[in-house]
Amino acid sequence: MLDRIRNATDSTFIRIMLGVVLFTFLFWGVGGSNDAPVDSSIVATVNGESITRDEFMRVYRGALRQANATSDEQQLQIKAQVEQELIKQEALLQEAARLGLYVSEEEVRRNILKDEAFASGDESTGKKFDEKLYKQRLRNAGYSEGSYAASVRRDLLFMKMMTLIGEGVTVSDEEAFAWYKRRQTQVDLQFVRLSPPNFLNDITVTDAERDAFATANAAKIEERYNRDLNRFYDIPRRYQLRMILLRSDIGGDTPEAEAAAKTALAKKAAEIQALAAGGADFADLAKRYSEDLTASSGGGLGMRPGAQFDAAEIAAADAAGVGKVSAVFETGRGLEILFVEKIEEAKKITLQEATPDIATNLLKEERVGKTVAEFAGNLISAWTQAGPPADQLLPRNLVVETTGPFALGGGEIPTLGAEAEILALLPDAAPGTVFPKVFEIRGLSYVVSLASRTEPKREEFDAQKGMIRAQLLRVRQQQFFEGWSQDVVAKAEVVQY
């Protein structure tokens, strides 16, 4: 590629611009005049030409400000990037000279004079170049007139290089249509996420296997026990309760009305408590009278640690005892009555007691990958033949999910992310295809199918063919320039200090 460009210096330039020049840094805010003096030693040489430390530091400081980098890791990353970009710039400038490219003083002067950053005035009088403003902004940015002119010359030279290399890039109508079709095609994927916990019950571990594993892996079992101690093995006192709530947090319009409402509420609560204590079905009473969201389920609160209940509720439950109805008591929401179904005392399961279960679980975790792989193979086969097999999915609580329609050329799959392996299969796949591979994404296995595809019509392309060809041409020119610049740097003799 490099030799091809070097031999093209007598060709006619194609007048194209590829947008922002790839290897320039933002001018404003770089190397302010208040910066301390810097060491002028050499950072690197490119084919014997030096990149000085003051040049490096000016760009580096500006890049730090632009990125607002604060951590040491960020600063080291930016430092390395700046050094590589300066090496690339120097190599390309040398190659430009080799190609015979040149930017005259007049071109530099015209570029500076038409730069709106140095213009003053308003719309009525017209904006014009302001030499005082020009010098002030250069001074604030840490540039001399000479160093800024050099940076403008460099940028113009890069533009000329980009123009030159673009002449070897062409785009046919068919290439443009294929590119447009890929970018505009909408596809929808179906997938099943195979999470290992859904398959643990499929794995059988014998007592002999469990005991042998426990003997050989005592340290691993103790590590898992300590990790899960608070979740599974250090069990606090727990309560299983039912509740009837009569809300008192909605008062009357006047103090007198509020007092009357509270009296009536207390009377009603006492009547309900008497019914419950007398043997009436508590769940039926809760469905009839409770104003809590649990009313429809008979006031059931489930089995919970004591810390998850109001302190007044725990006190009432302890006072009542198991199988009893509590007295009426008040919380921040209103008047409550509880039925105490069960109380489990706090307990701590020892490592020795937990070892059989932990050993079994660890063995299952070791084997689950094979089980998932076997299931995935069977799922792909059954899905390919007759669609998603509910009889395989439902017992394991697996569901078929969908990405929803997305652009094929977007480089990103909803939910699944930028999965290059899947994206590469989509252009040639027919709707209904179940891909024969199991995809590993963020530690989980996925079976994927192309549900549908919607492609643009040729007449839609023909209506905007010129614009589409121009877009693809710019993309290819930029890719060509990037490849060419990498070639230049690779062939340069670079020494970094």
N, C-alpha and C positions, 0 to 999 in steps of 0.2 A: 504493500500500500504506500509506504513512504517513498520508494523509488518512483512510483507512478506519479505522485504529486510533484516530486522534484523535477521531473521531466516535463511538467505541464506549464512552465512559467511563461511560455509564449502563447498560451491559449487566451481566448477572450473571456473576461470575467462575466459570470451571471450575476446580475444585480439583485441579490437577495439578502435579506437580513433575518437572522435566526433568533431575534429577540434579545434577551439579555446576554451579554458576553459572558462566557462560562467562567473565566478566570480573573475577574476583577472584583475588588472589594468596595463596599460603599464608601464614598468619599467623606461625607459629613460625619464629624465626631471621631475621626481617626487621628491619633497622635496629637492631642491637644497641646497648646503651647506651654501649659503648666507642667508637662511631664518632666521628670528628672532626666538629666543627661544619661545617655546609654552608652554601653561599651560598643566600639565600632569594630570588634573582632569579627571574623568570618563565621557564618553559620553553615554554609555549604558552598561547594563549587560545582558548576555545570560546564563540562568541557573546558575547564580552566577558568571560567568566569565566576567571580565571587558574588555571593549573596551575603550582604553585611548584616551584622546584628542590629544596627539601628534601623535598617529597612525592615527586618523581620519584626522587631519590637513595635514599630509603628503600626503594621498591619495586625499583629497579634493583639495589641491593646484595643484596637478598633473592633476586632472580632469578639473580644471578651465583652465589650460594651453592648454590641449588637445582640449577643446571646444571653446577656445578663448572667454569665457563668459565675457561680460562687464556690462550688465544691472543687476539691483538688482533682478529682477524676474528670470533671468537665473541663477544667483548665488544661490538663495534660492532653485530653483528646483534641481540644481546639489548637493547642500548640503544635501537635503532630500534623493536623490538617493544614494549618497555615504554612508550615515548613514544606509540605508536599506540594501545595499550590504554588508557592514561590519558585520551587524547583521546576515545576511544570511550566510556569510562565517564562522563566529564563530559557528553558529548552525550546519553547515555541518561538520566542523572540529571535533566538539564534537561527532557527529554521527559517523564519521569515526573511532574515537577511540572506540566507543561503538561496532562497527562492527568488531573490531580487525584489522583494516587496519593499516599498519605501513610502513614508509619510512626510510630506514637505512641511516647512515652517508655516507656509500659508494655510495649509489644511488644518494645522493645529490652531492657528490664530482664528480662522473662521469658526471652528468648532467652539472655541471659548467665547467668542463674541455673540454667538447665537444661543448660548446656554442661559435659560431663564433664571437659573439660580443666581446669576450675577446681574440681573436686569432690575431696574427700578422705574417708577412712574406708574400711571394708572391708565385705564382704558381710553380715557378722553384724550390724553396727550400721547399715548403709546408708550409701551415699555421699551427702554433702551439699555444697552450695556453701561454699567456704572463701574468705572475703574476703582473708585474708592471702596465700593461694596465688595468688588472682586478681591482686592488686596486684604480687606478686613476678614473675609471668609477664609482666604488662604491662610492668613496668620492664625486665626482661631483653630483651624484644622491642622496646624503644624507643618504647612507646606511653604516652601519658597516658590516664587514664580517659575523658576527653572524646574524644580522637582514636580510641580503640578503639570507643567507643559509636557514633561517626560511621561507622566502617567496618562495624559490625553493621547500622546503619540502612540503609546503602547496599546491603548484601547482601540484606536483607529486601525492600528496594524492588525490586531486580532480580527477586527471586522473584515479587513481585506483578505486575511487568510481564510475566514469562514466563507467569504464569497468565492474565493478561488476553488476551494475543495468541493464546493457545491456543484460545480459544473459537470462532475462525473456522475451525478445522481439523477436518475430519471424515474418516472412513474407512469405506467400504462393505465388505460381505462380499466382493464381487467384486474390489475393489481389494486387500483383504488377501490373498485367495487368489492373485492374480497376483503379489503381492510375495513371498508364501511359496513359490510355485512357482518363481520365479526364484532364490530363495536356496537351495532344496533340490534343484533339478535338478542331476544329475551328468552331465558330458559328458567325452568322451575325444577328443583330437585326434591326428591323424597329421600329420607334417610331414617335409619334406625340406629340409635345410640346404644351401644352395648356396654353398660356399666358393670364392672366386676361384681359389686354387691348383689346384683340381680341373679347371679349364677352360683353363689356360695352354697345354696341349699341343694344344688345338683351334685355336689361333691361328697363322697362318702369317705370317712376316715375311721378305720377300725381302732379298737382300744389298744391293740398291740402297736400299731403305727403311732398312735398318739403318745403312748408311754415311752417308746424308743426315741421319738423326737424330743420329748420333754427332758429325757436324760442327757441327750447330746446337745441341747440348746438352752441350758439353764440361764445363761447370761442374757440371751435374746428374750426369753420369757420374762425375766425380771425387768428388763428395759421396757417392754410393752406394758407390764403391770404398773410400773411407776408413771408411765405416760398417761394411762387411763384411770389412775387411782381415783381422782375426784369425780370422774364421769360415771364409773361403773362399780367401784369397789368400796369407796368410803360413802356409804349411803346414809343420808340424814333421816330423821323422823319424818314419816309421810302420813298424809291424811287423805281418805276418800270420803267426800262429803256431798250432800245435796243441800240446796239453799232455796229459800223463799225470800225475795226482797220486796219490800214496800217502800218506794222512793219517798224521801222527805226533802229532797234538794230542790223541789219546785214549790216555792212558797206562795202565800196569798198576796192580794193587792195591798192589804193594810196589815199592820201588826196584829190587830184583833182577828182578822180572817186567817192569818198564818197560825196563830195560837189555836184557833178552833180546828184548823185542818190537822195540826199535830195531835190534838186530843182524839179526834176521830180516827186518825191513823193508828194511834197506840191501842185504841179499843179494838179496831179491826185485827191488828197483829195478835193481840191476846186471844181473840176468838179463834184465829187460825191455829195458833200454838196449842190451844186446848184441843182442837180437833185432831191435830197430829199426835199429840201426847196420848190422846184417847184411843189411838189405833187406826185412825184414817190413813189411807195410802198417801205417803208424803209426796210421791211423784205426781199423783193426780192433783193434790193440793197445789203443787208448784205450777203445773200447767194451767190451773184455774186462776191462781191469785198472783203469782210472782211477776214482777215487772223487770226482771233481768233477762238478758238475751238467752239464758239457759232454760227459760221456762218451757220451751217446746220439747226439750229433752228431759223434762221432769226435774229440772234444777240440778242435774248432775254436773259436778265440777271435776270429776276424774280423780286419779291418785296423784297427789302433788307433794313436794317437799313443803314443810311448814313455812319456810321463808317466802313461798309464793302466795301465802294468804295474808290477809290483814291480821294484825296482832289481836284485835278484838275477836276475830273469828276463831283463832287458835285457842284463846282463853275460853270461849264459849264451848268449843268442841271438847276440850280437856275437862271442863266442869261437867259436861253432860255424860261423856263416856260412850263407848262403842254400843251401837244398837239403840241409842236414846235420842230424843229430840231435845235440842237446847232451849233455854229460856229465850225470850225476845231480848235482843241487844241492838245497840245503835252503832253504825259506822258513818263514814262521811257521805255515803250515798243514801242512807235511810235506815229503816228497821229491818233486821234480818232474823230468820229462824233457820237452824241447821238440823239436818239429820246425819248423825255420825255413822257411816257405814263400816269404816275400817280405819284402824290406826296401826301403822307398822313402826316399831321402835327403830331407832338409829342402830346401824350395825356396820362393821367393817369386815369385808371379806379378805382373808389373809392371802398372801402369795401362794401358800401351799394349797388353799382351797380353790384359788383361781387358776392354778397351773393347768389342769386338764382342759378347761375351756379355752385358755389362751393357746395352748399347744395345738388344739384342734383348729382354731381359727387361723393360726399362722400356717399350718399345713394346707388349709384350704386356699389361703391367699397365694401360696406357692404354686398350687395346681390350677388356679382359676384361669390363668392365661390359656392353657391348653383347652379347657372346657369352652371358653369364649370362642377360640378359633374354630373348634369343631362345630359349635352352634352356628357361627357366622357362615361356614361353608354350607351347612344344610339350609340356612335361611336364603342364601343366594340362589341355591338350586331351586328351592320351592318357589321363591319370588319370581324367578325367571320363567317358570312354567305356568304359574297360575295367579300371580299377584301376591301381595303381602299375606303370609299365612297367619291368620288370627290364632289358630290353635297352637302355634309355636310362640307367639308373642304374648298373648294374654296371661298365661300361667306365670310368666316372669315379669309382669307389669311393664312390658316394653310396648312402645307406641311408635307409629309411623309419623314422623314430623315432616314439615315442608319448609323450604327456604323462602317460598314466595318468588314471584318473577324477579329476575335481576339481569342486568346487561352482561352479555358474555364477555365483552371486552373490558369490563371494569376492573378486573384483577382482584376482585373480592367477592366471596360467597357469603351471603347473610348467614349468621350463626356459626358457620364453619370457618370463616376467615379466608386469608389469602393462601389457599391450599393449591400450590402449583401443580401437583400431581393430578388432582381432579380437574382443574381448569384445562390442563393439556388434553384431556380425554373428551371434553365437551364439544369442540367444533365438529368432530366426525361422528358423534354418537347419535343414534336415532331415538326419538321419543319412545319410552318404554324399556330402554336398555337398563338392565341391572348390571352394574360394573362387577366383574369377577374378582376384583381385589378388595380386601378389607383395608380400610384406610385408618391409620393411627393418627389421631388429632388430640393434642394436649393430654396424652396419657389414656385416652379412651379409643375403643374400636368403633368404626362406623361402616355400615353397609349402605350404599348409595345407589339411587336410581334416577335416571333422567325422566321426569314426569312429562314435560312438555317443552316445545320450542316454537317461538314465533319469529320469523325472519322478515326483514324489510323487502319490499318489492323493487325490481329493477327500475321501474319508472320513478320511484322515490329518489333513487340514486341519480338518474339522468337529469332530474330537475335541478340538482345542486352539484353536478359533477365537477365543475371547475373549482368550486370552493373545497370540495373533498380532496381532489388531487393536490391542491395547494397545501392543505393540511398535512397530508401524508408526505409530500415532498419535504416540508419543513422538518417533520419527524425523522425522515431518513437522512437528511443533511446533517442534523444534529448528531445522530448516531454515527454517521460517517466521520464527522469531526472528532467525536470522542474517541473512536477507534484509532484515528490517525494521530491524535495527540498522545495517546498511550504508546503508540509505535515510536513516536519521536522521543519520548522520555526513556523508553526502554533501550534505545540505541545510544542515548547520551551517556557520557562518562560522569557520573555523579559521585561526589565525595561529601559526606555529611560529618560535621564536627560536633 
